[in-house]
Amino acid sequence: MTSQSTTAKHQIFLSHSRQDKWVCHQIREKIEQAGGSVWVDVFDIDAGRNISEEIKAGLRKSDELLVLLSPASIQSDWVKHEAGIADALDLPITLVLMHVKLDDRPKPLKDRRAISINELPDYFDAMGGLMENV
């Protein structure tokens, strides 16, 4: 009998505005190249499903929330909803600032760690190290 590897990938829930879909896709690819797994609503929710319930399930399966914070996502109720659920689940939340200032963070996210989109390569490097320890 052969043993199968049960190594779980580090799962990241990627929150964003649909207006930033292209950038979100690029981030998703980089995370997967680093060995992580990404949950993104546009890829992981089938038509006809209850969006709120699917988001809750996706967050429950995730190890952290990464929020692409842009002028569009600052206005998004869904991004705030996802951050609220992640906070209730005590998930680490990292904000990636894209064309916004630190002071532009919405009130519920004011106390969260934030990095510039230009710092993402360092985040991916750190993630590679994290993947080796899983």
C-alpha positions as CSV (number, residue, x, y, z in Angstrom):
1,M,0.0,0.0,0.0
2,T,1.4,3.4,-0.9
3,S,1.1,6.4,1.4
4,Q,-0.4,9.5,0.0
5,S,0.9,12.9,0.9
6,T,-1.6,14.8,3.0
7,T,0.4,18.1,3.0
8,A,-2.1,20.9,3.0
9,K,-1.3,24.0,1.0
10,H,-1.4,27.4,2.8
11,Q,-4.8,28.8,1.7
12,I,-5.2,32.5,1.1
13,F,-8.6,34.1,0.6
14,L,-8.0,37.0,-1.8
15,S,-10.5,39.8,-1.4
16,H,-10.8,42.5,-4.1
17,S,-13.1,44.6,-6.2
18,R,-14.1,43.2,-9.5
19,Q,-12.7,46.3,-11.1
20,D,-9.3,45.0,-10.0
21,K,-9.8,41.5,-11.5
22,W,-6.7,41.5,-13.7
23,V,-4.4,42.5,-10.8
24,C,-6.1,39.9,-8.6
25,H,-5.5,37.3,-11.2
26,Q,-1.8,38.2,-11.3
27,I,-1.5,38.0,-7.5
28,R,-3.3,34.6,-7.5
29,E,-0.8,33.3,-10.1
30,K,2.2,34.4,-8.0
31,I,0.8,32.9,-4.8
32,E,0.2,29.6,-6.6
33,Q,3.8,29.7,-8.0
34,A,5.0,30.2,-4.4
35,G,3.2,26.9,-3.5
36,G,0.0,28.4,-1.9
37,S,-3.6,27.9,-2.7
38,V,-6.0,30.8,-3.4
39,W,-9.7,31.2,-2.9
40,V,-11.2,33.9,-5.1
41,D,-14.9,34.5,-5.5
42,V,-14.8,34.8,-9.3
43,F,-13.2,31.4,-9.6
44,D,-14.6,29.5,-6.7
45,I,-18.3,30.4,-6.6
46,D,-20.5,28.6,-9.1
47,A,-23.5,30.2,-10.6
48,G,-26.7,29.9,-8.6
49,R,-24.9,29.5,-5.3
50,N,-25.5,31.7,-2.2
51,I,-22.6,34.2,-2.4
52,S,-22.5,35.0,1.3
53,E,-22.6,31.4,2.4
54,E,-19.9,30.5,-0.2
55,I,-17.7,33.4,1.1
56,K,-18.1,32.2,4.7
57,A,-17.1,28.6,3.7
58,G,-14.1,29.9,1.7
59,L,-12.9,31.9,4.6
60,R,-13.4,29.0,7.1
61,K,-11.1,26.9,4.8
62,S,-8.5,29.7,4.6
63,D,-5.4,30.4,6.6
64,E,-5.4,34.1,6.0
65,L,-7.1,37.0,4.2
66,L,-5.3,39.1,1.7
67,V,-7.2,42.3,0.8
68,L,-6.2,44.1,-2.4
69,L,-7.1,47.6,-1.3
70,S,-7.7,50.0,-4.1
71,P,-9.9,53.0,-4.7
72,A,-12.6,50.6,-5.9
73,S,-12.3,48.0,-3.1
74,I,-12.4,50.7,-0.4
75,Q,-16.0,51.4,-1.6
76,S,-16.9,47.7,-1.8
77,D,-19.4,46.4,0.8
78,W,-18.3,42.8,-0.1
79,V,-14.6,43.5,0.8
80,K,-15.8,44.9,4.2
81,H,-18.1,41.9,4.6
82,E,-15.2,39.5,3.9
83,A,-12.9,41.4,6.3
84,G,-15.5,41.3,9.0
85,I,-16.0,37.5,8.7
86,A,-12.2,37.0,8.7
87,D,-11.9,39.1,11.8
88,A,-14.6,37.0,13.5
89,L,-12.7,33.8,12.5
90,D,-9.5,35.4,13.9
91,L,-7.7,35.0,10.6
92,P,-4.6,37.1,9.9
93,I,-5.5,40.0,7.5
94,T,-3.0,41.7,5.3
95,L,-3.9,44.7,3.2
96,V,-2.1,45.2,-0.1
97,L,-2.3,48.9,-0.9
98,M,-2.7,49.7,-4.6
99,H,-3.2,53.4,-5.5
100,V,-4.4,54.2,-2.0
101,K,-2.6,55.7,1.1
102,L,-2.4,54.1,4.5
103,D,-4.8,56.7,5.8
104,D,-7.4,55.6,3.2
105,R,-8.0,52.3,4.9
106,P,-11.7,51.8,5.8
107,K,-12.5,52.0,9.5
108,P,-12.8,48.3,10.1
109,L,-9.3,47.8,8.6
110,K,-7.4,50.7,10.2
111,D,-5.5,48.4,12.7
112,R,-4.5,45.8,10.1
113,R,-1.0,45.3,8.7
114,A,-0.6,46.9,5.3
115,I,2.0,46.6,2.6
116,S,2.4,48.4,-0.7
117,I,1.7,46.4,-3.9
118,N,5.4,47.0,-4.6
119,E,6.2,44.9,-1.5
120,L,4.4,41.8,-2.8
121,P,7.6,40.2,-4.0
122,D,8.9,40.1,-0.4
123,Y,5.5,38.7,0.7
124,F,5.8,35.9,-1.9
125,D,9.4,35.2,-0.9
126,A,8.2,34.8,2.7
127,M,5.4,32.6,1.5
128,G,7.9,30.3,-0.2
129,G,9.5,29.8,3.2
130,L,6.2,29.2,4.7
131,M,5.4,26.6,2.1
132,E,8.6,24.7,3.0
133,N,7.4,24.4,6.6
134,V,3.9,23.1,5.8
